[in-house]
Amino acid sequence: MRRYASFIGTSNQKDLLTDPSGSRRFICIEVTAPINTNVTINYHQLYAQAMEAITKGERYWFDDTDEAILKESNREFEQISPLEQLFHCHFRSPEEGETGEQLSAMQIIEYLQEKNKAINLSQSSITTFGRILKRNQIQSKRTKKGMIYEVIKL
């Protein structure tokens, strides 16, 4: 199971993550001040410390909790798809005490298609849209007809 690689990159754009399900593979950091490059890093000592920790059984992988924290901190670096933007223009979650409309992902997309004819309705777009709704914490429940989401039309 040797699957590891490290890359460091920079971008002038903040919305560089395109796949929310894969954002756990990235550690995004916004640099807010100049980086001091006059410091010499003792790589031999750094490597020795890492090897000592691994030899002593320190965990070197992310568990589910770590991944959840990483995905949440990376949210500000994710691109918002046009479909998600359109959703936020026409729907919102019910507030405390409000009751929303119970709609499937397909019903929501069909409504959005009425507003924008360029939206393609496919199985993958419906599945992806369901993930978008979940990521935006839209209340959902499984029924005999599939997942339904509680939303309010704007």
N, C-alpha and C positions, 0 to 999 in steps of 0.2 A: 504494500500500500504506500509506496514511496511516491507521493504526489506533492511536490512543493516547488515553489518558485517565488522569487521576490522581484518586484519591479517598483521603481519610484518614478513618478511622473508629475508634471505640473500642467496646469491649464489656466487660462485667463477666464474660463467659463465656470460658473459654480454648478450648473445643472449638467453634470457629465455622466451620471449613472442612468442607463436606459433600461435596465432589467431589475426591478425591485426584488425579485426572487433571488437574484445573484449578488445583491449588494453586500451580503455577508462576506464576500471574498475581498472586499476593499475596506481600507481604513482611510477615510477622507478627513483631511484636516485643513481648515482655512488658515492660511498664514496671515497674521495681522500686523506683523512687524518685521523688520529686516532680520535675516538669519545670520548669526555670527559664524562666519566661515574661517575665522582665524584660529579656531580651536583644533588641536590635533587629537584625533580619536585613537586610543590604544586598542586596535582591533584584536591583537593577540589576547589581551586581558579580557576584552568583551566576549570573545569566543570561548575562552577558558571558563568564564563565569557561566555562560550558557550551557556548556557541556557539563559542568559540575551540577547545575540545577537538574538537567535531564538525567544524569547518572543517579541522582538522589530521588528520582521519581516525580519531579515536578511536572505538572500537566503542561504540555506545550501546544495543545489544540483547544479550539473553542468548543465549549459545551452549548447546549440549547439556550441557556440563560445568557451566555456571552454573545451568541449569535443574535438573540433578540435585542440586546443592548446595542450591538453594532449596527443592526439594521435600522433601529430607531435613530441613532445618531447620524446615520447616512441619509436619512429622509430629506434633509435640506439640500442634498446634492443630487437628488433624483430629478429627472426630466418629468414634467407633467404632460401627459399625452393630450392631443387635441380633444379626444373623446372624454377624458377626465375633466378637462376645462369646460367642455360643453355641459357635462353633467352638473358641475357646480353652478353654471349659469341658470339652470332650469330646475334643480332639485336641492333639497337640504334634508338633514336629519331632523326628526321631530325633537322639540325641546321637551323638558320635563313637563309632564301633564298633557302633552299633545299626543294625538293619535294620527299616525300617518297612513298613507295608502300602501297596501301590500301588493308589490309588483315583482315579477321575475326580472332577471337581468335582460332577457329578450324583450320584455314589455317596455322596459326603460329605454333600451336602445331603439326600439321601434318609435317611441315618442320622440327621441332625439333625432331620429331620421326625418321626422316631419319638420323639424327645425333646420336640419342641414342634410340635404339630399346626398352629400358626398360620403356619408358614413356607409361602410360596407357591413352587411350582416352575414357573418360566417360563424361556424362553430368555434373557431379559435378566437374570434373577436368577442363572442359571448363569454367564453371561459376567461379570457384576459380581463374583460370588464368585471366579471365576478370577483377576481382578485383585486381589482382597483377598488370596488365597493368595500371589500373586506379590509383593505389597507386603510381606507378612509373611515373605518369603524362604523359603517352603516349597519344598523341592527338587521339581523337575518335569522331565518329559521327554516329548517328542512320540512317540506311537506310531501305529500304523495306526488305532487306535480313538480317537485324539485325545490331549489332554494328560492325563497321570496325575501324581498328587502322592504323595510319600512321607510318610506320617503314622503316628503311633502313637496308638491309642485310649487314653483315660485310664480 
